[in-house]
Amino acid sequence: MHPGEQPPDWTDAVGPLGGPVPSSFRPQDFTSYRRRLHRSVDAFAQILDRFEFDEDRPMTGIELEICLVDSDCQPAMRNQELLALLTDDDVAGVYQEELGRFNIEANIPPRLVGGAALADYEAYLNRILDGALVRAKEIGVGLVAIGILPTITPDHTVLANVSSNPRYRELNHQILGALGDDVTIDIQGRGERLQVRTESIMPEAANTSVQFHLQVTPAAFAAHWNAAQAVAGVQVAMGANSPYLFGRRLWDETRVILFEQSTDMRPEELRNQGVRPRVWFGERWITSIFDLFEENVRYFPPLLPTMHPEDPDDALAAGRVPYLGELRLHNGTVYRWNRPVYDVGADRRPHLRVENRVLSAGPTVADMLANAAFYFGLVRTLATANRPVWSQLTFDAARRNFYEACKYGLSAIQRTPSTRRSATVCWASSSSGA
């Protein structure tokens, strides 16, 4: 970043976009929101054609979700108390609440690709985690970075333990309303099976992840997103970190199937019809980022129809880059494992990012940064290769690789681009996780 420049806010939090959330929405709110969404898609196409994107500084970013625990390593419902203490210079503005009262999230200022970026990330992460831990100890709380806390139980994942942000309750209301039933968790693991019914989406709060952001140009976005999809299986095989849920040994990366089932708003009839799930790997390689935003609007109904004050058509008419608040908010409620992100900086220059969401948090800073180095380097290499990996691997094979890795970790069978034959993933494990 330039001297004195404020780091961009690279979060996908639903909160800042559009003001407070009503306790309930009216049918006309959804009608108005849908109209704005469709206009925003058209505006986004014009933005891609008309405006200069922030391309000269290929930044990366990291978000980290963390569990709060008590002295017995049980989930501690204390995130608001802890956030109120995190005002020291090192941690002020870094942390925010997550879905569960036993979670917080750290948003790490973005850094340039290459050079000492990973060393800077390591020093910064250690500093802010140490600073948060000092404050957490003042209220008898510890911090744990792990995909799913092994001590968590169904009694912890109830609606009473949702965080204070009203958007979370409204999100729960909309998903449960569309589902018309309780949420069903049914996971067949490696020797054990978990079956649970719950009256809320709160089991999703058991998940904590580390998310990697990679800024790319509009012309290069499709190649980077396709590459990220192609390597998702290998990523998870190397970094799986959530084998236990509610006392059962399930998938090596149980977090993925738990997220999919706990936020699935499709009743059985719609699942039988092939309606797409809200948590989604996708179904095809793309040629432009526009493909993904168009799919979002075409396939997924709005959940939080909160209008942004800026009209995209008015902004375009005035020669300004629109914020596209509705499109960004809607995108934040479609949970792709590699999510497209459109954002506008303080200088009103637009930029695009691939947000990689496939990995669990933890277990250490070194593990997470080893996984980050592997991801950033491999995706850049494949995205710029003379022969694209997605021309050698079917999308269905990439999807199957992903779920096989979620189930079996390093023992997963992965279909390789070069031979189209199945081959066992044999990555050397180490203390650094890569």
N, C-alpha and C positions, 0 to 999 in steps of 0.2 A: 504494500500500500504506500501511497505517497505520504510524506511527512505531514502530520497534523490531520490526516484524513480519518474519518470515522469508519470503522469496519462495517460493511453492509450486514443487515440482519438476514441471515440465511436460514431462518427457521421456517417451518411450514405450519406453525401454530395457526389455528383457525381464529383465535381471539382478535388480533389487531385489525382484521379486515372487515369493516362494516359496522362497528359499534356493538352495543349490548344486544343480547339475544332475548327476544320475548319469551315468556313462559310457554306460549304456544303460538303457532302460526295459523293464519287464516288461509282458506283455499286461494283467495286472490293474491296472497303473498307468493305462493308457488307459481301462479300464472305470470305475474310480473317478473319474477326471477327467471323463469324459463325464457321469456322474451328477451331479457337482458343477456342471458347466457348465449343465445343464438346470435345476437348482435355482437357479442364479445368474440365469438369464434370468427365471424366475418372481419372484425377489427384486427384480430390476431393475424389473419392472413395478410392484411394490409401492412401491419407492423413489420412482418417478415420481409415484405417487398420494399418498404419505403424508408425504414430507419436504419441508422448505423448502430450495430450492437457493440457492447463492450467486449472486444476481442483481443486487445493487446496485452492483457494480463491474465493468463490462464490459471485462475485461482482454484484451489481445492478447499473443502470445508469438512468439518466433522461435528456430528451431534451425538451425545452420549446420554443414555437413560440409566438411572441408578436406583437401586432398591434401598430403602431405609429399614433398618432392623433395630430391635431392642437388644438387651444384654443376653437374651437366650436365642438370638438370631431369628426371632419371629418378626414378621412384618410390623413396622412401627407406623401408625397413622398420624404422622407428625409433620407432613411436608410444609404446611402453612407456618407452623412455629419455626421450623428451620429456615425457611425462606425469609422470614422476618429478621433473622439474625445475620443473614448473608449480605452485609452491607460494607464489608471491608473493601478497600480499593482493589485487591486481587480478584474478588469474586462478585463485586457489585454488578448486577445486570447480566451475569453469566447464566444464572440458574432460573428455571421456571417450573411451575407445577406440571404434572402429567395426569393421566386419567385417574389413577389411584392415589389415595392420600399417603400411600407408602412409596411413592415414586417422585423423583425430580429429574429434570433434564438439564444438561449443560450444553450450551451453544458456543462452540469454539470459533473465534474470529478466523476468517479464511486466510490462507497463505498461498503464495505462488508455488507452482509446481517446480520441483527440482531444487538444487542448491541444498540449503540446510533446513528445508521445510519440515522434514520429519523430526529432526532434532529439536526444532522450535516447538513443534506439536508436543513432543515428549516433555520438554521442560514446562510448557504451559499447562498441560494436563496434570502433571504431577503437582504443580504449584496450586492450581485451583482445587484439586481434590484434597490436598493437604489442608488448604485453607478452609474448605467446607467441613472436613472431618474435625478440625479444632472446634468449630462452632457447634457441630452435631454432638460432640461429647458433652457440651455444656447442658444439653437436655437429655442425656443418656441415650443417644442414638448413634448407630454406626452406619457406614456406607458399604454396599456390596454391588459390584458390577458382575452380573451373571444373567444369562438369558431368561431363566425362570428360577426364582428362589426355591430351593428344595423344601423349605419348611412351610411354604404357603399352602393353605387349605381352602376348601370352598367357603368356610366361615369368614375368611378374609376378603373374598371377592364378592361382596354383596353391595347393593346400591348405596347403603349407608356409608360405605367407605369411598365413594366417588369424590374427587377433588371439588373444590368450591366453585370453580369456573362454571357458570350456568350452562355454557355450551355443552359440557359433557352430559348433563342430565337431558338436555334437549336432544342430543345425538342418540342417547339411549331411548328416549321417547319415540323418536322417528323410526329407529331400527325395529324396536319391539312392535310398534304400530303396524309397520309393513309386514312383519313376520306373522303377526296375529297369534303368537304362541310363545311359550317359554323358549329360551335358547337351549339347544341340545348339544352337548359335547360328547362325542363318541369316537374315541381314538384307539385303534388296535395297535399296540406297541409290539416290541420284540419279546413276546412271552407274556405280557400283561395287557389288559384292556381297561380303559377308563370310560365310564358312562355316567354323565352328570347332567341334570337339568337345572337351569337357573332362571331367575326372573329378571335378569339384566345382562348387559354386555360386559359386566365387570370382570369376568374371567380373563378378558383381553388385557386387563391391567397387570396380570401376572407376568406379561412379556416385557422384557427390556432389551433394547437393541443399541447397536452403534451404527450410525448412518454416515456414509461417505458421499460428499458432493463433489462433482467434477464439472467445472464451467467449460462450455464448448461453444463454438460458433454455430450459427444456424445451418451453414453448409455441412458442418461435421457432426451435427447432433445425431442423425440417424445412424451413422457408422458407430458412434460411441455407445448409443443405447443398444443397438444390436449386439455389439461386442460384450456389453455388460450382461445382457440376457444369455449369451452363449457361454459365459464363464461362471454363471451363477451356481451351477452344480459343483464345480471344483471349489469355488469360494466356500460354500457351505460344508463340503466334505472336509476341508482343512480347518474350518473355524467353528464347527458345531459346538454348542455350549448350553444346551437346555434339555438334558435327557429325562428329567424327572418333573412330574406334575401331580400334585395332590397325592403324593406317596406312591405313585406308580412309575415304573421304568418303561418309557414309551419310545418315541423316536429320538435319535441323537440330536435333532433340532426340532423338538416338540413345539417350540414357539411358533413355527410356521403354520402347522395344522390347527393349533389352538387359536391363532389370530383369525384364520379363515372361518372356523366354525363359530367362534364367539361373536363375530360381527356379520354373519350371514343373514341377510334380511329377506331371503327368498323362502316362502313356504314350499312345502314339498311339491305342490303342483307346478310352480314355476321352475324348480330345479329339474323336474321331469321334462319340462318343455325346453330345457337347455338355456334358460336365461342366465346371463353371465353373473358370477359372484362379485361382490364388492371388493374383496381382497383377491387380486388377480395377477397371474403371471403374464397374461396376454395370449394372443392366438396367432400372431404373424410377425414377420420382420417388417420394418417400416422403411419408408423412403424420406420422411420428413417428420419433424416434431409435430407438425400440424395434424398428422394422422392420429396421434394419441389424444390431443385435446378434442378433436372431432369425435373420436370414439367415446370419450368421457361424456360428452353432451348427448350423443345419440343413444347410448346404452344405459346410462345410469341416471335415475331421477334425483332431483335435488333433495338434500337432507336438511340443510340449514339455509333457507332462502332469505338471507340478510343482504339488503342492497347496499352497495358502496355509493357514496355521495357523487362520485364522478361518472358522468355518462360517457361511454367510450366514443360515441359518434361526435359529441361536442369536443372532446379532446383532439380527435383527429382533425376536425374542422379548424381548430385553432393551431394546428401544427405541433401539438404536444404528443408525447408518447403516452398512451392510456395505461393506467394501472391495471385495468381488467380485474377489479376486485372480485366480481362474481365468478369469473372463470378460475381465478386462483383459489378462491374458497371452495368451489366445487371440486377442483383438482385435489385439494387436501382431504376430501372425503371419498376419494377413489384410491384404494390402497394397493397400487401396483408395487411389485417387489423392486422394480426399477422405475422410478417415477420421474416424469418430465416436470421441470420447474421453470416457470417464466417469472422474472422479477424485474423491478425497475429501481436503479440506484438513486442515491440522493442527488446525483447530477442529472437525473431523468434519462439516463442511458439504459436501455433494456439489456438484459443478459439472460442466457439460458444455462440450465444445469441438468445433469443426470444425477438424481438422488438414489443411491444404492442402499437398499433397506433389508438385505437378505441375512445379515449377520447379527448374532446375539451380542450383547454387551460383554466385556471382560474376556478372560478372567483378570488380566493385568494390562497396564498401559503398554508394556512391551508387546503383548499378544495382539492388541488392537492395532498398533502401529505397524507391526509386521503384516497383518492382514490388509491394512491400508496400502502399504507399499506394494504388496502383491497385486491388489486390485487396480490401483492407479497405473502401475507399470504395465500390467498385462492388457488392460483395456486400451491404453494409448497405443501399445504395440499392434494389437489386433485391428484397431480402428484405422490404422494407417498402412496396413499390410497391402501388398499388391493384389493378392487374392483374398477377398473378404472371407472370414470364417463362416459367415452365414450363407455363402454360396456353396459351402461344403458340408453343412450340417442343417438338417431340417429343423424347423421351429419345434415340431413335436418332439424331436430327439432332445433339444435343449430343455424343454419343459420336463420330460421324463428324467433327464439327468438331475435336474433341480430336486425333484421329489424323491428320487432314489438317494441322493446325498442327504436330504433331510431325514430320511428314515435310518440310513446305515452309516453316515459319516465317512470315515476313511475306508470302510469296507464296501462302499458303494460301487456299483458297476456304472461306468460312464461311457457313453458312446462318443468316440473321438472324431473330430472333423476330417482327419487325414485318411482314415481307413474305413470309416462307417461301420466298423466292427466294435463290439463291446470289449472294453478292457478295464481291468480293475485299477482304481486310483491308487497309486503307490507313492504318495508324497512322504518324504522323510519328516517325521515329527521332531520338534525341538522345543526347548523352553520358550522360544519366542513365538511359537504357534505357526511357523511357516517353514 
